[in-house]
Each structure stands twice: as C-alpha cells, then as structure tokens.
Amino acid sequence: MGMIDAPNKVPQHQRFYQQAYAQHHRLWKINPRSNVLLMPYYVLLWGTFGASMYMMGRKILGYNTWFGKS
C-alpha cells in the first residue's frame, strides 16, 4: 500500500517553498515544472495580444483582412 506507508514530504516541500519565497521568487515560478506549464500560456497570451494589435492597426488604416488590400 503505497499511499498508507508513504513518507510525509510536506516539511521538505515547505522548506523548499519558504526558501525560494524568501529570495523573492514568484510563487507560481518556484516549482521546477512551472516553465512547462506557463510557457504555452505565455505564448497564447502574447500571441493573441500581438494579433489583436496587428489587426487593430490594420482596421485603423481601413483594411478589413489579415493580408492584402481588400
């Protein structure tokens, strides 16, 4: 029974997070897997922002499509 006999790792994790937080790291960037989880989010966030700004500029200039002059 792995769950019943598992060692309590909470104190080790707590020390790890408190040490990183004391060095002023953001809480969501402390975990080693944070980049794997956050990178797709950042790509989508900034990609959609960039696409919105691009199309806003084209709309201001009078173009209603992504490419071309129509």
Phi, psi and omega in degrees: 000098184292323183287327184283320183265010182289141178289152179279110182262005182300314180299322179294316179295321180296316177299317180300312182291320180293324179293315180292322180292327178293336178270015175064037172273145176294143185299321183281355178250006183284318184296139180299336180271006185298319181297323180295324181276325186272333184299314176299325177296314180296321179297314179295318181300306184284331176295314179291325176296314179297319178295321178296317180294321179298312182289330177296318177296320178293322180294322178296324179281354175099007179263134184255005180238167180291320181228158176087182185255004183275000000 
